[in-house]
Structure formats: structure tokens, C-alpha cells
Amino acid sequence: MSLPPAFPTPRPPVAQPSRWWRSGLLAALMVSLVALGGIVGFRWNERAGLINLAAVANERLELYAATLEAELARFAYLPSLIAADNDVRALLDNPDNPALAERAGRTLARIGVRAGAAQVLVLDPEGSVLARSDLGSLMAGADAQRSTSSWVQLMASGDHFSRNPLDGSTDYQFVLPVQRQGKTRANVVVTVNLSPLEATWIDLGLRTQSERLLVVDERESVVMSSVPSWKYRHLQNLEPAVPRSTSTPPPTVLALQTETVLAPGATLVRAPLLGAGTTSRYLLQERTLTAVGGRMLTLSDPSEVWRQSRMAALGGAAAGALAGLLLLYVLYRRRVLRQLLQARNALQQAHDQLERQVDLRTAQLRSTNDELKRQIAQRMLAEDELLQASKLAVLGQMSTGISHEINQPLTALRALSRNGIRLLDTGRIQDAIRNLQSIDEMTERMGRIVTQLKNFARKDSPHNRPVSLAEAARNVLLMLEHRLRENQVGVMVDIADTLQALGDPTRLEQVLLNLAGNAVDAMAHSERRVLRLSAQMTQHRVLVRVDDSGPGITDEQLQRLFEPFFTTKPAGQGLGLGLVISTKIVREFGGTLRAHRLEEGMRFEFDLAPVEDPDV
């Protein structure tokens, strides 16, 4: 009989292929998404970066080409101008005359200096120099070593780039045959040195290290470059252009190996790194120089594009990883939806509460706005009442003088009327007529005083219109006539009758009356009493001044002069509102009221807008 084992026999593990398969699939999918994201990010950013680099480089290429063509276009007219010069024409008619050659040389030198040309030559068809602008220079000495055949070959080549025999810089030569009766009598050669322009390219290349610039002539020879070591190398192993010196170094090849054509005119190439023995990749773009011949090429360094592409690859890989991680979102979707629903409800509650607060605040702002409008209306009404009260206060101060001005004519009228009756009774008609004329003059004077007072006291709405400053001054002096006579104040008026300004006549007279009245009060205890009213045009404004010869005021009083209820008059003789109201009126006219201390007295001045047409 067998006994059961002490421990149960372990069962073989049950395989869980579905769980491991899902984990392996998820891991493979994650790796695939990371790799795909990195590759797509790199390729997409590389293509976009190269296209953008090509666009920027093309703009710069157009700018460089336009600069070069514009620089050479400045000199394109010179050969024709020189060929038409009288001294040159005279030399061509008599080429063996040394005096004509010397005079033509001076003319060429003068034209070359003014135009900025490096050299100007006149050659006969056999290659002999008839006249030159740089006689006695180093260039002339170098040209003396050249054979006539080289000059003939130069003239036959037309406009072209050349190498300067002195310093190896790049020249451009304009060649113009001079025709006489269907035959070539001479050739005008204008040489322009391009080293200043090339120096800016070299400086740019040293500063940026991201762009190389080449100019290739029609024989594929590099005649200008921002890399000095590339000059006079050849993109193809062709015969070099005709040199200006026999010391030209043997040609070498500047090989550009094409890798990828991105777009028409934009190619990814490999170019040699001079001095390093290796090559580097550049973005090549070129433009034909139609006006001067040859091509201009730019080699842009795409290293920054690839650096950004590597960063984009990392970003793409991270995006792929993120996409894989988003798969976990499915496991928590229900929980997230529940959280979103709760958040939406909380947001709706906050929105409703915010709307209630906005409505409440809007109602408060509307109420505040209505209150401000009401206060503004009350303030404007108070200002108008204060202005009218100021007028009445001025009238009250003038009442004594006004009653005196009216009582005197009334007394005279009574006396004249009684005398007129007696004169008529006695038959003295002429004397009676003179009495009646005097009565008419007095009544007219009383009418002017009453009319001026009525206009001044009337409460009109202000309306700016052309105002005669001289007439306003006369009206003010008429109202102040008694006070001026009583205080023995001399008056000086310097206002042209034709001078006009924009303003309201009554309010302008109120300002002048207030300033002139203050001036009369200030001079009450002065030995010399002179009131001066003046107006003149200055800097497109009409400047009105009221000066007095009073004792003046202190610096402290001057600082507070335009404050409400501040006055320098004794207690009971002023409210301190006259200058405040006058300042407000002048400001409504578009001007500013100012006060200045003089050596004797004070000056108040304000500016007004002038009337362009006095006949308006």
C-alpha cells in the first residue's frame, strides 16, 4: 500500500502567451514609433531647413549680384563719354602730337578721378597707348612691360574681368571701340578696381563663417571670392582668361562634387576645405550676371540646419515615445472622462459666478458713469454761474465809475436843454443847433456805455469767431475810462486795427477787462502808472500782452497766482477767482495764460489762434 507524498507534486506552469505577446507587441510598437518619429523629424526638418536656407541664400545672392552690377553700372557710361570728349577726338585726329596726348591724358585723369575709375586708357588699333590717366604711376610701369599683342588681345575680348598686376586684386575693364567712317580708330579702356567691394565680402566671410561667395567669369575662372585662397582657381580645367601680367600662377581646379539637387538653382555639393585636405558640404546657388558676364555663386554652410535636424530627430523620437505612452490613456479613459465631467461642472459654476459678478460690476460702473455725468453737468453749470457772477462782480466794481460816466452827461443834458429853450425863445437858432448837437453826442456816448455793459453782462453761449483785438481793447478801455482817469493811469495801445484772432468777443473782453482792472489796482500806490495793451503775430499764434508799471509780486505769490481764491489784494477787495476764470476762458480758446515779472511791474500774456483771412 503506497503512502501519499509528503508534499504535493508541483504542476507545470501554465503558459500565458497572450500577456507576453501584448507586452512584446507594445514594446516593439514603442521602439518603432520612436525610430519613425526620429527619422521623420530629421528628414522633414532637414528638407524644410535646406529650403529655407536656399530662400535666404537666394535673397542674399540677388543682393550681392545687384550690388556688383550696380557698382559696375556706375562706370558703363564712361567709355562713351570719353570717346565724345573734344580732347580725345582731337588726339584721334592727330595721334602723333605729344601736346594733344598730354592734354588728353590730363582730361582722362580728371574724368577718372571724378568717376572713381582706377585707370583710363586710349589705345590705337595696333595696341599702342595714345593717352592714359595714370602716367608715371606703378600701373603705367607695369603696363609698359606688356606687348602690343597682349593689348590687341585685351581689346578683342570686350568688357571682362582681369587681374591687377600690382596687388592681385580684381579689375573690371570696359572696352569701347571708337568708330570713324566705319573703321576702328581707337579703343577706350576704363579699368574699375573691385577690391573695396570684395573686401566687404571677405569681411563678411570672416565674421559669419557660414557663407562663401564666388564670381566666375565666362571661362569658369574664379575672379572674385570671399575666400582669398579660391581666387583665380577654376571650376573646370579650362584655359584661364587672358591675364594682365605674365606672372599669373598656373591654374588649379576648384572641384565641386554634386550630391543632391534640391530645386532648380539650389544644389547640395561638396567643396574642398583649403589647407585641411578634406571636403565639406555646402548649399550651392548661382545666378547669371547678364550685364557683366559670368556667374555669381554662393556656398552656404548647412551645419546649423543639420544641428537643428538632429534636435528635431530627438523631438520626433520623443513624440513617438509620447504617442506610445498615449496608449496608456485607453486604460484610464473612463477615469479621465469622469474627471473631465467634474471639471466641466466646476468650470460652468465658475462661469456662472463670473457672469453674475460682471453683471453686478457693469451695473455699478453704469451707475458711477451716470453719477459722473451728473457731477460734470453740475460742475459746468456751476462754472457758468461762477463766470456770470464774476461778470456781475466786475460790473459791481465798475458801478461807481459807470454812474459817474452817466450822471455827468445827464447833468449836461439838463443844462443844455434849458439853454436850448432860452436860445430858441431869443431867436438864437445857430446856438440852439450847437446845443442840440452836443446833446446828440452825449446821448450817443451814453448809448455806447449802456450797450457795452449790456453785452458784457449778457449770458451767452460761447462761440469762437473772428474778433478784432483792437476793437476789444477799445471796448475794455471804455468801460475802465473812469477808473483810469480817477487813478491817473496812462494808457498805451499797440494793436493793429487789422489784427484778428479766433474767440468769443464777450469772453475775450472779460479776460482783458479782468487783467487790465487788476493792473489798475496794482498801480494804485505807484508813482508811475502806465497800462500797456499789445498784440502781435508770433510763430503762427497771436500773442496778447497786458503790462503794468506796478510794484510786482514775490516768487511765492507768482507760484500761487492762478490758484482759486488766492489774491494779492486787501481783504474784501477781491475773491481770487478772476485769474482762474480768465485761465479757463483762454484755455477754451486753445491758448495758455501766463504771468511774468518785469523789471517794473508785471506782464500777463496769452496766445490765440489767428484768422488766416482777415476779411472772413
C-alpha positions, 0 to 999 in steps of 0.5 A: 500500500503506497503512502501519499507524498509528503508534499504535493507534486508541483504542476507545470506552469501554465503558459500565458502567451497572450500577456507576453505577446501584448507586452512584446507587441507594445514594446516593439510598437514603442521602439518603432514609433520612436525610430519613425518619429526620429527619422521623420523629424530629421528628414522633414526638418532637414528638407524644410531647413535646406529650403529655407536656407536656399530662400535666404541664400537666394535673397542674399545672392540677388543682393550681392549680384545687384550690388556688383552690377550696380557698382559696375553700372556706375562706370558703363557710361564712361567709355562713351563719354570719353570717346565724345570728349573734344580732347580725345577726338582731337588726339584721334585726329592727330595721334602723333602730337605729344601736346594733344596726348598730354592734354588728353591724358590730363582730361582722362585723369580728371574724368577718372578721378571724378568717376572713381575709375582706377585707370583710363586708357586710349589705345590705337588699333595696333595696341599702342597707348595714345593717352592714359590717366595714370602716367608715371604711376606703378600701373603705367610701369607695369603696363609698359612691360606688356606687348602690343599683342597682349593689348590687341588681345585685351581689346578683342575680348570686350568688357571682362574681368582681369587681374591687377598686376600690382596687388592681385586684386580684381579689375573690371575693364570696359572696352569701347571701340571708337568708330570713324567712317566705319573703321576702328580708330581707337579703343577706350579702356576704363579699368574699375578696381573691385577690391573695396567691394570684395573686401566687404565680402571677405569681411563678411566671410570672416565674421559669419563663417557660414557663407562663401561667395564666388564670381566666375567669369565666362571661362569658369575662372574664379575672379572674385571670392570671399575666400582669398585662397579660391581666387583665380582657381577654376571650376573646370580645367579650362584655359584661364582668361587672358591675364594682365601680367605674365606672372599669373600662377598656373591654374588649379581646379576648384572641384565641386562634387554634386550630391543632391539637387534640391530645386532648380538653382539650389544644389547640395555639393561638396567643396574642398576645405583649403589647407585641411585636405578634406571636403565639406558640404555646402548649399550651392546657388548661382545666378547669371550676371547678364550685364557683366558676364559670368556667374555669381555663386554662393556656398552656404554652410548647412551645419546649423540646419543639420544641428537643428535636424538632429534636435528635431530627430530627438523631438520626433523620437520623443513624440513617438515615445509620447504617442506610445505612452498615449496608449496608456490613456485607453486604460484610464479613459473612463477615469479621465472622462469622469474627471473631465465631467467634474471639471466641466461642472466646476468650470460652468459654476465658475462661469456662472459666478463670473457672469453674475459678478460682471453683471453686478460690476457693469451695473455699478460702473453704469451707475458711477458713469451716470453719477459722473455725468451728473457731477460734470453737468453740475460742475459746468453749470456751476462754472457758468454761474461762477463766470456770470457772477464774476461778470456781475462782480466786475460790473459791481466794481465798475458801478461807481465809475459807470454812474459817474460816466452817466450822471455827468452827461445827464447833468449836461443834458439838463443844462443844455436843454434849458439853454436850448429853450432860452436860445430858441425863445431869443431867436438864437437858432445857430446856438440852439443847433450847437446845443442840440448837437452836443446833446446828440453826442452825449446821448450817443456816448451814453448809448455806447456805455449802456450797450457795452455793459449790456453785452458784457453782462449778457449770458451767452453761449460761447462761440469762437469767431473772428474778433478784432483785438483792437476793437476789444481793447477799445471796448475794455478801455471804455468801460475802465475810462473812469477808473483810469482817469480817477487813478491817473493811469496812462494808457498805451495801445499797440494793436493793429486795427487789422489784427484778428484772432479766433474767440468769443468777443464777450469772453475775450473782453472779460479776460482783458477787462479782468487783467487790465482792472487788476493792473489798475489796482496794482498801480494804485500806490505807484508813482508811475502808472502806465497800462500797456495793451499789445498784440502781435503775430508770433510763430503762427499764434497771436500773442496778447500782452497786458503790462503794468508799471506796478510794484510786482509780486514775490516768487511765492505769490507768482507760484500761487497766482492762478490758484482759486481764491488766492489774491494779492489784494486787501481783504474784501477787495477781491475773491481770487477767482478772476485769474482762474476764470480768465485761465479757463476762458483762454484755455477754451480758446486753445491758448495758455495764460501766463504771468511774468515779472518785469523789471517794473511791474508785471506782464500777463500774456496769452496766445490765440489762434489767428484768422488766416483771412482777415476779411472772413 
